[in-house]
Amino acid sequence: MNTRGPTAFFGCCLLWTPAFAEQTAWEFDFSGAGNAAGHPLYDTTLGFGFEPDAPSKFSVRLPEGNYRVTMQFNSSRKRAHARVFAEQRRLMRPDFIVRDSPRQEFIVNIRAASLAPLPANAPGGTKVALKPREIGSPTWDDKLTVEIVGDAALRTLKVAPVDLPTLYLAGDSTVTDQGTAPSASWGQMLPPWFAPDIAIANHAESGETLKSFVTELRLDKLLSTLEAGDWVMIQFGHNDQKVQWPQTYAEAATTYRAWLRTYIAEVRRRGATPILVTSPERRNFDEAGRIVPTLGDYPDAVRAVAREERVALIDLTPASVRFYETLGPDEAPRAFADEGRDKTHHNEFGAASLAGLVVEGLRAADHSLTAGLETHLTPDPGVRMTAGVRVVVLREGK
């Protein structure tokens, strides 16, 4: 079922009002006489407005799918800066000077937790088993939400449905869209690296394993919109290795590899392309300033399956080690969450740096196995070189 094109879009909109059904795009004017002037709060009847508890967030009620968002900013302030996020702090545009780039365009993927009704007597479910913290979050609501961080003033906003190839992400907390700044993961920092001719659908969630991603119907949700010509990056391991989690533990030499092969087969069965990613290492230094491995045999298992199944590999484990060691024991904490006290999860700087390493891994991968994903990379994502690695330019948060 194609849920990304105009047909599915209009079918849903007919359930709202005839006026919505007739539109091919939604345009909002924030100037004095515009339809969104005066900073209107979100109204369920109108289906748009600023979020009451977050005045920098503007939402539009829309069905799941891919959308092209075009923003035009007022350029009267000479040095006005802005960053743009979508949904749950998914970075769309890194820091930019509005005077130089008053028009910004990007692709946003939105989704709901529902699945198609099941045939009579069929096992399964009709909804993703969300964790309590996910219920009502921007990731799973019925709206497209954009957030402007900075001192720029938005003049107009246009949202239009598009049918584009999609890169899906399946993984754990090191990939997901983290909800609270300055925590972040590489998946939510990836969009600026890609041109607006492809969507990124980040289905990763904290605490997930290859097993739980299936039992919670997250894989079913991903597969329900996956189409021929799409891609799926798969990164698990941090939680799969936890023996103390008996229902989701997967031994590296046996069941972990078998589950990876299942994912690969399901993706390929739909004409899409799987790409395996090894997990970023944790930040544990020895006395010599070298990272102590904590992921056991799991990175080797991913490499073996990629080799045996002829799947493209992005080897993030050694790349992350090089990143941490380049920074060194004293500076590496500044790439991690909780002011460096967390040794697994990253802040915006660390996550943006890892996203750059993922892109470098994609460029270095066997392109006979990537189905042209690298051709969708943008030549100018807004990056600079710091500490020997690429990072997205980020200003301090609000």
C-alpha positions, -999 to 999 in steps of 0.1 A, spaced: 0 0 0 14 34 -10 9 58 19 34 84 6 16 97 -25 -13 122 -30 -39 94 -33 -35 83 3 -31 119 14 -64 131 -1 -83 100 10 -75 109 46 -82 146 42 -117 139 30 -124 128 66 -118 163 78 -134 191 57 -141 196 20 -118 226 19 -89 205 31 -97 178 6 -94 203 -23 -60 215 -13 -27 202 -28 -6 222 -4 -11 240 29 3 276 30 5 297 61 13 335 62 26 349 95 25 385 84 0 411 97 -30 401 75 -20 364 70 -40 333 80 -15 325 107 -8 361 120 -8 368 157 8 336 168 -24 315 169 -24 285 193 -30 251 179 -67 246 173 -81 211 166 -109 226 145 -85 246 123 -59 219 123 -29 242 127 -12 266 151 16 270 176 19 245 204 6 260 237 35 247 258 62 254 231 57 288 213 86 280 189 67 250 175 42 252 147 20 222 139 -3 211 111 -27 182 114 -18 158 86 -19 120 79 13 100 79 35 103 49 63 124 34 60 162 30 80 189 14 83 219 38 92 253 24 100 281 49 105 318 40 120 339 67 120 377 71 155 388 63 154 423 77 177 415 107 212 414 94 226 387 116 195 366 125 203 330 130 181 299 131 181 261 133 151 242 122 139 209 138 109 187 129 88 163 149 108 152 180 139 174 176 148 159 142 174 183 128 163 196 94 185 226 89 217 233 109 225 268 120 222 293 91 222 331 87 188 341 75 201 371 55 221 346 34 195 318 31 160 332 38 144 303 20 147 268 34 133 235 20 134 200 34 115 167 36 97 155 67 84 120 73 55 117 98 38 86 111 11 73 134 11 41 155 -18 25 138 -15 -5 115 -39 -18 89 -68 -39 102 -61 -77 103 -81 -103 85 -104 -124 106 -86 -148 130 -51 -135 119 -26 -131 148 -8 -99 154 -19 -64 163 -32 -31 148 -10 -7 167 26 -3 176 32 -11 213 44 24 224 63 30 256 46 53 281 70 81 272 61 79 235 24 83 239 15 118 228 50 126 216 55 144 183 69 112 168 35 95 170 8 122 169 -14 132 140 6 164 132 36 176 114 55 199 138 84 222 130 105 241 155 126 272 149 154 278 174 171 312 171 161 348 165 147 345 130 111 355 121 91 332 99 72 349 71 55 320 53 53 282 56 42 258 29 36 220 33 29 197 4 27 159 2 54 142 -19 61 107 -31 98 102 -27 122 74 -19 127 69 18 156 59 40 143 41 71 163 38 103 158 8 127 178 9 159 181 18 196 187 49 217 220 57 199 199 62 167 165 75 178 151 110 179 159 120 215 132 143 229 151 165 254 180 189 245 209 187 245 207 149 242 207 136 206 214 105 185 230 102 151 197 93 134 181 126 142 211 146 130 213 128 97 187 147 75 209 177 67 234 154 50 207 145 24 192 165 -5 155 173 -5 149 144 -29 147 117 -3 129 113 31 143 100 63 120 79 85 136 73 119 118 44 135 146 38 161 136 39 198 154 37 231 158 3 247 151 -16 215 166 -49 204 162 -70 173 136 -90 191 116 -63 208 115 -42 176 95 -72 162 74 -80 192 63 -44 196 53 -43 159 78 -16 151 92 -37 123 57 -43 110 51 -5 111 83 1 91 75 -26 66 39 -14 61 51 17 42 84 3 28 85 3 -10 107 -9 -37 136 15 -41 138 24 -4 166 17 20 167 5 56 197 11 79 198 -14 107 218 -9 139 212 -30 170 236 -44 196 238 -23 227 207 -39 243 208 -73 224 240 -81 244 223 -77 278 221 -112 293 201 -97 322 173 -90 297 163 -127 291 134 -121 268 154 -100 243 190 -112 247 204 -125 215 237 -144 215 262 -128 190 272 -161 174 237 -175 169 204 -158 174 217 -123 168 229 -132 134 197 -151 126 176 -120 135 198 -98 113 191 -122 84 154 -120 91 154 -82 88 175 -84 56 151 -109 41 120 -89 49 135 -57 35 147 -74 3 113 -92 -1 98 -57 -7 124 -46 -32 142 -24 -8 179 -23 2 192 -32 37 223 -15 50 239 -28 83 256 -5 108 278 -15 137 270 2 170 290 32 183 313 22 211 309 34 247 333 59 261 355 39 285 392 49 284 421 29 298 452 44 314 469 47 280 440 68 266 426 40 245 389 30 243 381 -3 261 359 -24 239 325 -32 254 304 -45 225 319 -80 226 314 -101 194 285 -81 181 303 -58 157 321 -89 142 287 -106 139 273 -77 119 304 -77 97 301 -114 91 264 -113 82 270 -83 59 298 -103 41 278 -135 39 245 -118 28 262 -93 4 248 -63 23 264 -29 25 282 -22 58 288 10 76 314 2 103 306 28 129 322 10 158 359 17 149 349 51 135 334 61 169 365 48 187 388 70 165 365 100 172 367 95 210 404 88 210 410 119 188 393 140 214 410 122 242 399 113 277 396 149 289 377 163 258 356 133 248 330 139 275 319 170 257 303 148 230 281 129 255 248 135 272 243 145 308 273 169 307 296 139 299 285 117 328 267 94 303 292 72 285 268 57 260 245 85 247 255 117 230 246 153 229 241 174 198 278 178 191 285 141 195 254 129 176 261 153 147 297 140 146 285 104 145 260 113 117 290 126 97 308 94 103 278 74 91 278 94 59 316 89 55 309 51 60 282 53 33 306 70 9 332 43 16 308 14 13 306 -10 -17 284 10 -40 273 -21 -58 254 -29 -26 240 6 -17 215 9 -46 226 45 -51 218 59 -17 250 79 -17 238 99 -48 212 115 -26 238 131 -3 239 169 -5 272 186 -14 267 212 13 251 200 45 266 228 66 296 211 80 331 220 92 361 200 103 366 198 141 390 174 159 396 155 127 360 146 121 331 161 102 304 177 124 272 196 115 275 232 126 254 237 157 250 268 178 242 266 215 207 255 222 179 278 233 
